[in-house]
Amino acid sequence: MTGNRDGKKPWALLSDVRKAAEEGNPDAQFALGMRYWHGEGVEQSYAEAVRWFRETAGNGNANGHFGMAVAYAEGKGVPQDSAESANQYRKAAELGSAEAQTCMAGLYRMGRGVPRDDHEAVRWFRKAAEQGYAHAQGWLAMVYARGLGVEQDSAAALEWARKAAGHGEALGEAVLGYLYFGGWGVPKDYAESGRWFRKAAQKGDPTAMVGLGELCLHGSAQPDMAGAATWFYHGGLAHLREGSVEGAVACHEGIEAIAPGSKEAKDLRSRIAACRDGAGS
């Protein structure tokens, strides 16, 4: 969790932020909680961080609820509780936090702490996207491109992808890559597709890495099997870093289809198994 979420200038001295927090300033209370969370100028303490997050949340501060949501999600300073994490994200989202609205959308998309519901995910993505939050704009582009919780709409996907990419958001760039790859809402253009995929892949986006693998297979007269396997492998690793075993499995299947038994396929399979074992322990 990163600090100063509200964009206000932080207090220069610990004594100043503590004094303001103890006087009931909700922004100072959150700032002090973040200092304890990260151990910045104080002895690191999740319990003390949570105390200040709870204090500022009680004053109706969206950042405080966001901090509590992260604490419950990660089990830091409080017992891990996915349902309560979702409850805290919802409170922050209802107070207008675009980041919390995007998190709520993600929870509904994955069914974590709430029932899986693509329509609710789209509703929250839209709320955040309309506030100009680039990551939500990228996700809204993705759901329109794939028809997840909404009717598939290439024009809407293109509109939101361009907005997100205009902010340098990797997911928006990746969606643009796919739209140019398939000729959805724009003329098919493999060169333009590759340009957008590469921009997003350089930022670690797994969707773009998979897209580059698809371009290796279909973007020229002579398929590049080795290049495709490499990009599917890196896409799988990126999916695992983001906690998406499902995405990594799809990448592994892609490698096995073109390079069965390859070192990339074996390594990714073992990493997926390790991730599953860790989740089950």
CORSULSUL-V805267 format. One record per backbone hydrogen bond with DSSP energy under -1.0 kcal/mol. CO is the residue of the C=O (numbers start at 1). NH is the residue of the N-H. Records with the same first field share a line. If there is no record, write none. Layout:
BEGIN
CO=NH / NH
END
This chain:
BEGIN
4=7
13=17
14=18
15=19
16=20
17=21
18=22
19=23
20=25
21=24
25=29
26=30
27=31
28=32
29=33
30=34
31=35
32=36
33=37
34=38
35=39 / 40
36=45
45=49
46=50
47=51
48=52
49=53
50=54
51=55
52=56
53=57
54=58
56=61
57=60
61=65
62=66
63=67
64=68
65=69
66=70
67=71
68=72
69=73
70=74
71=75 / 76
72=81
81=85
82=86
83=87
84=88
85=89
86=90
87=91
88=92
89=93
90=94
92=97
93=96
97=101
98=102
99=103
100=104
101=105
102=106
103=107
104=108
105=109
106=110
107=111 / 112
108=117
117=121
118=122
119=123
120=124
121=125
122=126
123=127
124=128
125=129
126=130
128=133
129=132
133=137
134=138
135=139
136=140
137=141
138=142
139=143
140=144
141=145
142=146
143=147 / 148
144=153
153=157
154=158
155=159
156=160
157=161
158=162
159=163
160=164
161=165
162=166
164=167 / 169
165=168
169=173
170=174
171=175
172=176
173=177
174=178
175=179
176=180
177=181
178=182
179=183 / 184
180=189
189=193
190=194
191=195
192=196
193=197
194=198
195=199
196=200
197=201
198=202
200=203 / 205
201=204
205=209
206=210
207=211
208=212
209=213
210=214
211=215
212=216
213=217
214=218
215=219
216=224
224=228
225=229
226=230
227=231
228=232
229=233
230=234
231=235
232=236
233=237
234=238
235=239
236=240
237=241
238=242
239=244
240=243
243=245
244=248
245=249
246=250
247=251
248=252
249=253
250=254
251=255
252=256
253=257
255=259
259=262
262=266
263=267
264=268
265=269
266=270
267=271
268=272
269=273
270=274
271=275
272=276
273=277
274=278
275=279
276=280
END
